[in-house]
Amino acid sequence: MTNFEIMKQLTIEQTAEVLLQEDFCDLCEYNQKGFCFAYNKSEPLSHYCKKAAIKWLESESR
């Protein structure tokens, strides 16, 4: 079962808790040793962040 399939079954509160606990940066190709090379101060959400979040949602849950 993927993380997305599990998320669809959660309440709003549970979803918020999961989203605040997950570190999507670990899945991003622009994260190197905790430093983000895609971060842009004028744009709060990089499309790379979105790709990492989608990668997490599509991955099998732990």
N, CA, C and O atoms as a Tinker XYZ file with bonds, in Angstrom:
   248  protein
     1  N      0.846000   -1.164000    0.000000    73     2
     2  CA     0.000000    0.000000    0.000000    64     1     3
     3  C      0.897000    1.236000    0.000000    63     2     4     5
     4  O      1.858000    1.306000    0.766000    81     3
     5  N      0.586000    2.208000   -0.857000    73     3     6
     6  CA     1.404000    3.420000   -0.930000    64     5     7
     7  C      1.003000    4.411000    0.156000    63     6     8     9
     8  O     -0.064000    4.300000    0.759000    81     7
     9  N      1.879000    5.376000    0.390000    73     7    10
    10  CA     1.567000    6.430000    1.360000    64     9    11
    11  C      0.315000    7.194000    0.952000    63    10    12    13
    12  O     -0.470000    7.596000    1.810000    81    11
    13  N      0.119000    7.397000   -0.344000    73    11    14
    14  CA    -1.065000    8.094000   -0.829000    64    13    15
    15  C     -2.335000    7.326000   -0.497000    63    14    16    17
    16  O     -3.328000    7.915000   -0.073000    81    15
    17  N     -2.304000    6.016000   -0.689000    73    15    18
    18  CA    -3.480000    5.194000   -0.372000    64    17    19
    19  C     -3.819000    5.281000    1.113000    63    18    20    21
    20  O     -4.992000    5.328000    1.483000    81    19
    21  N     -2.812000    5.301000    1.947000    73    19    22
    22  CA    -3.035000    5.432000    3.390000    64    21    23
    23  C     -3.555000    6.821000    3.724000    63    22    24    25
    24  O     -4.477000    6.967000    4.526000    81    23
    25  N     -2.961000    7.853000    3.104000    73    23    26
    26  CA    -3.369000    9.229000    3.385000    64    25    27
    27  C     -4.841000    9.474000    3.061000    63    26    28    29
    28  O     -5.506000   10.249000    3.747000    81    27
    29  N     -5.346000    8.825000    2.031000    73    27    30
    30  CA    -6.743000    9.016000    1.650000    64    29    31
    31  C     -7.704000    8.554000    2.740000    63    30    32    33
    32  O     -8.863000    8.970000    2.758000    81    31
    33  N     -7.244000    7.710000    3.636000    73    31    34
    34  CA    -8.090000    7.158000    4.685000    64    33    35
    35  C     -8.000000    7.949000    5.994000    63    34    36    37
    36  O     -8.738000    7.657000    6.934000    81    35
    37  N     -7.120000    8.931000    6.070000    73    35    38
    38  CA    -6.895000    9.666000    7.308000    64    37    39
    39  C     -7.854000   10.838000    7.459000    63    38    40    41
    40  O     -8.429000   11.326000    6.486000    81    39
    41  N     -8.008000   11.270000    8.689000    73    39    42
    42  CA    -8.764000   12.490000    8.961000    64    41    43
    43  C     -7.878000   13.692000    8.616000    63    42    44    45
    44  O     -6.686000   13.529000    8.355000    81    43
    45  N     -8.445000   14.868000    8.614000    73    43    46
    46  CA    -7.674000   16.083000    8.336000    64    45    47
    47  C     -6.573000   16.254000    9.382000    63    46    48    49
    48  O     -5.444000   16.603000    9.039000    81    47
    49  N     -6.888000   16.015000   10.633000    73    47    50
    50  CA    -5.903000   16.157000   11.698000    64    49    51
    51  C     -4.759000   15.168000   11.527000    63    50    52    53
    52  O     -3.592000   15.528000   11.686000    81    51
    53  N     -5.089000   13.924000   11.205000    73    51    54
    54  CA    -4.062000   12.903000   11.002000    64    53    55
    55  C     -3.194000   13.245000    9.794000    63    54    56    57
    56  O     -1.978000   13.057000    9.830000    81    55
    57  N     -3.808000   13.742000    8.734000    73    55    58
    58  CA    -3.068000   14.128000    7.536000    64    57    59
    59  C     -2.086000   15.244000    7.862000    63    58    60    61
    60  O     -0.932000   15.200000    7.436000    81    59
    61  N     -2.536000   16.239000    8.611000    73    59    62
    62  CA    -1.653000   17.340000    8.999000    64    61    63
    63  C     -0.469000   16.819000    9.811000    63    62    64    65
    64  O      0.663000   17.251000    9.592000    81    63
    65  N     -0.712000   15.908000   10.736000    73    63    66
    66  CA     0.368000   15.347000   11.551000    64    65    67
    67  C      1.399000   14.632000   10.683000    63    66    68    69
    68  O      2.603000   14.802000   10.875000    81    67
    69  N      0.935000   13.844000    9.744000    73    67    70
    70  CA     1.851000   13.107000    8.864000    64    69    71
    71  C      2.676000   14.080000    8.033000    63    70    72    73
    72  O      3.895000   13.934000    7.933000    81    71
    73  N      2.025000   15.067000    7.440000    73    71    74
    74  CA     2.728000   16.017000    6.584000    64    73    75
    75  C      3.774000   16.822000    7.350000    63    74    76    77
    76  O      4.828000   17.154000    6.807000    81    75
    77  N      3.485000   17.130000    8.596000    73    75    78
    78  CA     4.438000   17.893000    9.398000    64    77    79
    79  C      5.609000   17.050000    9.888000    63    78    80    81
    80  O      6.655000   17.591000   10.246000    81    79
    81  N      5.442000   15.741000    9.908000    73    79    82
    82  CA     6.502000   14.854000   10.393000    64    81    83
    83  C      7.414000   14.352000    9.283000    63    82    84    85
    84  O      8.575000   14.031000    9.537000    81    83
    85  N      6.913000   14.279000    8.072000    73    83    86
    86  CA     7.706000   13.726000    6.969000    64    85    87
    87  C      8.756000   14.720000    6.491000    63    86    88    89
    88  O      8.533000   15.931000    6.487000    81    87
    89  N      9.888000   14.190000    6.095000    73    87    90
    90  CA    10.961000   15.015000    5.553000    64    89    91
    91  C     11.099000   14.679000    4.070000    63    90    92    93
    92  O     11.850000   13.781000    3.689000    81    91
    93  N     10.371000   15.406000    3.254000    73    91    94
    94  CA    10.388000   15.142000    1.817000    64    93    95
    95  C     11.742000   15.480000    1.205000    63    94    96    97
    96  O     12.091000   14.972000    0.140000    81    95
    97  N     12.494000   16.330000    1.873000    73    95    98
    98  CA    13.810000   16.721000    1.361000    64    97    99
    99  C     14.737000   15.518000    1.206000    63    98   100   101
   100  O     15.609000   15.514000    0.337000    81    99
   101  N     14.554000   14.518000    2.030000    73    99   102
   102  CA    15.389000   13.317000    1.920000    64   101   103
   103  C     15.231000   12.635000    0.565000    63   102   104   105
   104  O     16.124000   11.907000    0.132000    81   103
   105  N     14.107000   12.864000   -0.107000    73   103   106
   106  CA    13.837000   12.237000   -1.398000    64   105   107
   107  C     14.187000   13.137000   -2.572000    63   106   108   109
   108  O     14.040000   12.733000   -3.726000    81   107
   109  N     14.641000   14.331000   -2.298000    73   107   110
   110  CA    14.906000   15.306000   -3.352000    64   109   111
   111  C     16.327000   15.186000   -3.867000    63   110   112   113
   112  O     17.276000   15.031000   -3.098000    81   111
   113  N     16.453000   15.260000   -5.171000    73   111   114
   114  CA    17.771000   15.171000   -5.788000    64   113   115
   115  C     18.631000   16.412000   -5.514000    63   114   116   117
   116  O     19.844000   16.379000   -5.721000    81   115
   117  N     18.014000   17.502000   -5.052000    73   115   118
   118  CA    18.751000   18.733000   -4.778000    64   117   119
   119  C     19.111000   18.904000   -3.311000    63   118   120   121
   120  O     19.649000   19.944000   -2.930000    81   119
   121  N     18.829000   17.915000   -2.487000    73   119   122
   122  CA    19.215000   17.935000   -1.083000    64   121   123
   123  C     20.553000   17.219000   -0.949000    63   122   124   125
   124  O     20.662000   16.025000   -1.228000    81   123
   125  N     21.548000   17.948000   -0.526000    73   123   126
   126  CA    22.861000   17.342000   -0.348000    64   125   127
   127  C     23.358000   17.665000    1.051000    63   126   128   129
   128  O     23.691000   18.807000    1.369000    81   127
   129  N     23.398000   16.624000    1.878000    73   127   130
   130  CA    23.867000   16.739000    3.266000    64   129   131
   131  C     23.080000   17.803000    4.038000    63   130   132   133
   132  O     23.647000   18.580000    4.807000    81   131
   133  N     21.772000   17.820000    3.818000    73   131   134
   134  CA    20.911000   18.732000    4.550000    64   133   135
   135  C     20.831000   20.139000    3.984000    63   134   136   137
   136  O     20.144000   20.992000    4.546000    81   135
   137  N     21.521000   20.393000    2.884000    73   135   138
   138  CA    21.469000   21.711000    2.261000    64   137   139
   139  C     20.677000   21.624000    0.966000    63   138   140   141
   140  O     20.936000   20.756000    0.132000    81   139
   141  N     19.713000   22.521000    0.798000    73   139   142
   142  CA    18.858000   22.508000   -0.380000    64   141   143
   143  C     19.432000   23.412000   -1.463000    63   142   144   145
   144  O     19.615000   24.612000   -1.257000    81   143
   145  N     19.711000   22.824000   -2.607000    73   143   146
   146  CA    20.233000   23.586000   -3.728000    64   145   147
   147  C     19.126000   24.093000   -4.648000    63   146   148   149
   148  O     19.407000   24.756000   -5.647000    81   147
   149  N     17.872000   23.789000   -4.321000    73   147   150
   150  CA    16.738000   24.233000   -5.140000    64   149   151
   151  C     15.960000   25.359000   -4.477000    63   150   152   153
   152  O     15.056000   25.929000   -5.088000    81   151
   153  N     16.299000   25.684000   -3.240000    73   151   154
   154  CA    15.550000   26.690000   -2.479000    64   153   155
   155  C     15.644000   28.056000   -3.147000    63   154   156   157
   156  O     16.716000   28.504000   -3.553000    81   155
   157  N     14.485000   28.701000   -3.248000    73   155   158
   158  CA    14.411000   30.030000   -3.843000    64   157   159
   159  C     13.563000   30.898000   -2.921000    63   158   160   161
   160  O     12.379000   30.619000   -2.729000    81   159
   161  N     14.142000   31.934000   -2.354000    73   159   162
   162  CA    13.427000   32.760000   -1.383000    64   161   163
   163  C     12.188000   33.434000   -1.964000    63   162   164   165
   164  O     11.246000   33.720000   -1.225000    81   163
   165  N     12.168000   33.690000   -3.250000    73   163   166
   166  CA    11.011000   34.339000   -3.853000    64   165   167
   167  C      9.907000   33.335000   -4.196000    63   166   168   169
   168  O      8.795000   33.729000   -4.548000    81   167
   169  N     10.212000   32.058000   -4.094000    73   167   170
   170  CA     9.250000   31.009000   -4.423000    64   169   171
   171  C      9.272000   29.975000   -3.292000    63   170   172   173
   172  O     10.207000   29.178000   -3.215000    81   171
   173  N      8.260000   29.971000   -2.414000    73   171   174
   174  CA     8.322000   29.116000   -1.226000    64   173   175
   175  C      8.320000   27.613000   -1.518000    63   174   176   177
   176  O      8.856000   26.833000   -0.730000    81   175
   177  N      7.730000   27.203000   -2.628000    73   175   178
   178  CA     7.693000   25.779000   -2.943000    64   177   179
   179  C      8.319000   25.540000   -4.306000    63   178   180   181
   180  O      7.762000   25.918000   -5.336000    81   179
   181  N      9.456000   24.923000   -4.298000    73   179   182
   182  CA    10.129000   24.591000   -5.537000    64   181   183
   183  C      9.414000   23.421000   -6.210000    63   182   184   185
   184  O      8.824000   22.583000   -5.529000    81   183
   185  N      9.463000   23.359000   -7.528000    73   183   186
   186  CA     8.861000   22.211000   -8.192000    64   185   187
   187  C      9.618000   20.933000   -7.835000    63   186   188   189
   188  O      9.080000   19.835000   -7.982000    81   187
   189  N     10.853000   21.065000   -7.372000    73   187   190
   190  CA    11.598000   19.896000   -6.905000    64   189   191
   191  C     11.018000   19.383000   -5.589000    63   190   192   193
   192  O     10.998000   18.177000   -5.341000    81   191
   193  N     10.545000   20.308000   -4.746000    73   191   194
   194  CA     9.879000   19.903000   -3.502000    64   193   195
   195  C      8.619000   19.108000   -3.824000    63   194   196   197
   196  O      8.333000   18.086000   -3.199000    81   195
   197  N      7.883000   19.591000   -4.797000    73   195   198
   198  CA     6.661000   18.910000   -5.214000    64   197   199
   199  C      6.980000   17.513000   -5.752000    63   198   200   201
   200  O      6.274000   16.553000   -5.446000    81   199
   201  N      8.049000   17.400000   -6.556000    73   199   202
   202  CA     8.449000   16.093000   -7.079000    64   201   203
   203  C      8.810000   15.137000   -5.947000    63   202   204   205
   204  O      8.466000   13.956000   -5.996000    81   203
   205  N      9.500000   15.641000   -4.931000    73   203   206
   206  CA     9.891000   14.803000   -3.789000    64   205   207
   207  C      8.662000   14.350000   -3.013000    63   206   208   209
   208  O      8.591000   13.199000   -2.584000    81   207
   209  N      7.690000   15.248000   -2.827000    73   207   210
   210  CA     6.461000   14.887000   -2.120000    64   209   211
   211  C      5.685000   13.832000   -2.902000    63   210   212   213
   212  O      5.149000   12.894000   -2.310000    81   211
   213  N      5.620000   13.974000   -4.215000    73   211   214
   214  CA     4.932000   12.977000   -5.042000    64   213   215
   215  C      5.655000   11.638000   -4.962000    63   214   216   217
   216  O      5.023000   10.585000   -4.880000    81   215
   217  N      6.969000   11.686000   -4.985000    73   215   218
   218  CA     7.760000   10.453000   -4.854000    64   217   219
   219  C      7.421000    9.741000   -3.543000    63   218   220   221
   220  O      7.282000    8.518000   -3.510000    81   219
   221  N      7.289000   10.523000   -2.455000    73   219   222
   222  CA     6.938000    9.952000   -1.160000    64   221   223
   223  C      5.527000    9.365000   -1.198000    63   222   224   225
   224  O      5.304000    8.261000   -0.702000    81   223
   225  N      4.580000   10.091000   -1.780000    73   223   226
   226  CA     3.198000    9.616000   -1.845000    64   225   227
   227  C      3.094000    8.316000   -2.653000    63   226   228   229
   228  O      2.289000    7.443000   -2.326000    81   227
   229  N      3.897000    8.190000   -3.693000    73   227   230
   230  CA     3.850000    6.996000   -4.539000    64   229   231
   231  C      4.624000    5.819000   -3.961000    63   230   232   233
   232  O      4.463000    4.690000   -4.424000    81   231
   233  N      5.460000    6.063000   -2.960000    73   231   234
   234  CA     6.273000    4.989000   -2.390000    64   233   235
   235  C      5.452000    4.126000   -1.428000    63   234   236   237
   236  O      4.430000    4.551000   -0.890000    81   235
   237  N      5.929000    2.924000   -1.239000    73   235   238
   238  CA     5.277000    2.008000   -0.301000    64   237   239
   239  C      5.439000    2.536000    1.115000    63   238   240   241
   240  O      6.492000    3.058000    1.482000    81   239
   241  N      4.392000    2.393000    1.897000    73   239   242
   242  CA     4.446000    2.882000    3.281000    64   241   243
   243  C      5.377000    2.006000    4.111000    63   242   244   245
   244  O      5.635000    0.849000    3.779000    81   243
   245  N      5.872000    2.587000    5.194000    73   243   246
   246  CA     6.793000    1.843000    6.078000    64   245   247
   247  C      6.039000    1.061000    7.107000    63   246   248
   248  O      6.647000    0.379000    7.931000    81   247
